[in-house]
């Protein structure tokens, strides 16, 4: 029984390492991109279109309404980590106003996206199989 417990512990540690390894994203290279889009500026916040593919948003964000540039920190806040644009309480435009936003972001290139898809496909099955094998060892099926 002691050997089974040691084997289970080793396989469990390997499973945890596999989950951590396969569950992380591979970011080898990213391409700089620029986007401009229309978006509603509201109190709840809205994600820009590139939020689902961007690795990082740059600091160069410009928000305009009818040709007038709005002020970050006064009219809106842009979260560079998530790509969320949120209207602030003292904004010069009303809640839900349609504005234009121009921003820079880094997006993974095609190779990086393909690698991430492959890692995502095996991130659950491989560690799960290792843990199932460990359980079988403890129960005596494979030992």
DADA-V19524 format. One record per residue. N is the residue number from 0. NEAR is the number of other ideal C-beta (glycine too) atoms within 10 Angstrom. D_CENTER is the distance of its C-alpha to the mean C-alpha in Angstrom with 1 decimal. Layout:
BEGIN
n->N near->NEAR d_center->D_CENTER
n->N near->NEAR d_center->D_CENTER
END
This chain:
BEGIN
n->0 near->8 d_center->43.1
n->1 near->6 d_center->42.1
n->2 near->9 d_center->41.0
n->3 near->16 d_center->38.8
n->4 near->11 d_center->37.1
n->5 near->11 d_center->36.5
n->6 near->16 d_center->35.2
n->7 near->19 d_center->32.9
n->8 near->12 d_center->31.6
n->9 near->12 d_center->31.0
n->10 near->19 d_center->29.2
n->11 near->16 d_center->27.1
n->12 near->12 d_center->26.1
n->13 near->15 d_center->25.3
n->14 near->19 d_center->23.3
n->15 near->13 d_center->21.2
n->16 near->12 d_center->20.8
n->17 near->18 d_center->19.9
n->18 near->17 d_center->17.2
n->19 near->11 d_center->15.7
n->20 near->12 d_center->16.2
n->21 near->17 d_center->15.2
n->22 near->13 d_center->12.1
n->23 near->11 d_center->10.5
n->24 near->11 d_center->9.0
n->25 near->13 d_center->11.8
n->26 near->13 d_center->11.6
n->27 near->10 d_center->15.2
n->28 near->10 d_center->15.5
n->29 near->15 d_center->14.1
n->30 near->12 d_center->16.2
n->31 near->10 d_center->17.1
n->32 near->14 d_center->17.2
n->33 near->11 d_center->18.9
n->34 near->16 d_center->18.6
n->35 near->10 d_center->21.0
n->36 near->12 d_center->20.8
n->37 near->9 d_center->22.5
n->38 near->16 d_center->20.8
n->39 near->13 d_center->22.4
n->40 near->25 d_center->22.4
n->41 near->15 d_center->22.7
n->42 near->11 d_center->22.7
n->43 near->10 d_center->19.9
n->44 near->15 d_center->17.4
n->45 near->17 d_center->15.8
n->46 near->14 d_center->12.6
n->47 near->21 d_center->13.7
n->48 near->15 d_center->13.7
n->49 near->18 d_center->11.4
n->50 near->15 d_center->8.4
n->51 near->9 d_center->7.1
n->52 near->13 d_center->7.9
n->53 near->24 d_center->8.0
n->54 near->14 d_center->7.3
n->55 near->14 d_center->9.6
n->56 near->22 d_center->12.1
n->57 near->14 d_center->15.7
n->58 near->9 d_center->18.3
n->59 near->10 d_center->20.4
n->60 near->18 d_center->19.9
n->61 near->13 d_center->23.0
n->62 near->22 d_center->23.6
n->63 near->13 d_center->27.0
n->64 near->16 d_center->29.1
n->65 near->9 d_center->32.4
n->66 near->6 d_center->32.4
n->67 near->12 d_center->32.0
n->68 near->10 d_center->29.2
n->69 near->21 d_center->27.6
n->70 near->12 d_center->27.1
n->71 near->15 d_center->23.8
n->72 near->9 d_center->24.6
n->73 near->11 d_center->27.4
n->74 near->20 d_center->26.3
n->75 near->20 d_center->22.5
n->76 near->14 d_center->19.5
n->77 near->20 d_center->16.5
n->78 near->14 d_center->13.4
n->79 near->14 d_center->12.3
n->80 near->8 d_center->9.0
n->81 near->13 d_center->7.9
n->82 near->23 d_center->10.6
n->83 near->16 d_center->12.8
n->84 near->24 d_center->16.5
n->85 near->15 d_center->18.9
n->86 near->24 d_center->22.7
n->87 near->16 d_center->24.6
n->88 near->6 d_center->27.8
n->89 near->8 d_center->30.3
n->90 near->20 d_center->28.9
n->91 near->12 d_center->31.6
n->92 near->17 d_center->30.2
n->93 near->9 d_center->30.1
n->94 near->12 d_center->27.3
n->95 near->12 d_center->26.0
n->96 near->17 d_center->27.4
n->97 near->11 d_center->26.1
n->98 near->20 d_center->25.1
n->99 near->16 d_center->23.9
n->100 near->22 d_center->21.0
n->101 near->13 d_center->20.8
n->102 near->24 d_center->17.9
n->103 near->16 d_center->16.8
n->104 near->23 d_center->13.4
n->105 near->18 d_center->12.5
n->106 near->17 d_center->11.3
n->107 near->20 d_center->11.6
n->108 near->12 d_center->15.2
n->109 near->8 d_center->16.5
n->110 near->11 d_center->17.2
n->111 near->18 d_center->13.8
n->112 near->13 d_center->12.4
n->113 near->12 d_center->15.5
n->114 near->15 d_center->15.1
n->115 near->16 d_center->11.6
n->116 near->9 d_center->13.2
n->117 near->12 d_center->16.1
n->118 near->15 d_center->14.5
n->119 near->12 d_center->12.8
n->120 near->11 d_center->16.3
n->121 near->13 d_center->18.0
n->122 near->17 d_center->15.7
n->123 near->12 d_center->17.7
n->124 near->10 d_center->21.1
n->125 near->14 d_center->22.0
n->126 near->21 d_center->21.6
n->127 near->13 d_center->23.1
n->128 near->13 d_center->26.1
n->129 near->19 d_center->26.6
n->130 near->17 d_center->26.8
n->131 near->12 d_center->29.1
n->132 near->17 d_center->31.3
n->133 near->21 d_center->31.5
n->134 near->14 d_center->32.7
n->135 near->15 d_center->35.3
n->136 near->19 d_center->36.6
n->137 near->18 d_center->37.1
n->138 near->11 d_center->38.9
n->139 near->9 d_center->41.0
n->140 near->9 d_center->40.1
n->141 near->12 d_center->39.0
n->142 near->12 d_center->40.8
END
